[in-house]
Amino acid sequence: MPPEGGPTPAASGPEIVRVRTIVSRIVPGAFSSDDDAELRQAERDVNHAFEAQQFDFTALLAVSNVFRAATAVRNHMEREVLSPHQLSWSAFVVLFVLRVWGAQESHRLAREAGITGGTLTGVLSTLERRGFAQRTTHPTDGRRVIVSPTDTGNQAVDEIMPAFNQHEAMVTADLDPTDRRELARLLRTVLRTLDNEGSETE
């Protein structure tokens, strides 16, 4: 689940059928190789394509694989878990935030869900039509909007989360618990770097 710190994988439940996820090819597959020779060839290819420019190849590899992994996980979750409920990734994340932390001002909800205000507007229109969320005007400031979950919305998250978490466990099955914690820690470091960069430019 996108917000960190969710429940641990269930000890029992429906068996997860492992499927082959087609990873996005926006970023070349060579960058995800474990073969040193392939990585060195990929580095030569990049340097040749951009001639005299020198790149930090370790940074390129790290960011490329973050992107590929995030895209693959999102596509898998939408296809295997969310599509039967007719929910997009963004819609589910919004519902998850509302289910865990309750009513939110719209600008904060967008930030917590990791989406833009414009995207949130479209998501909320869909969620309201389905009776999953509702918008009300702030009691003391008519320019502000409060988004609240409905009982139906909370129930939808409760129904989805067991399967979602089982698939989280499946896609990280080749990592032991220590590796999972370390991966989460490293990704948080990247996020803090971006947060700090954004605050310095404001």
Protein Blocks (a to p, Z undefined) as FASTA:
>chain_A
ZZghiacddfbdcddddddddddfkbcfklmpcbfklmmmmmmmmmmmnomaccdfklmm
mmmmmmmmmmmmmmmmmmmmmmmnopafklmmmmmmmmmnopadfklmmmmnopafklmm
mmmmmmmmnopaccdddfklmkbccddddfklmmmmmmmmmmmmmmmmmmmmmpcfklmm
mmmmmmmmmmmmmmmmmmmmZZ
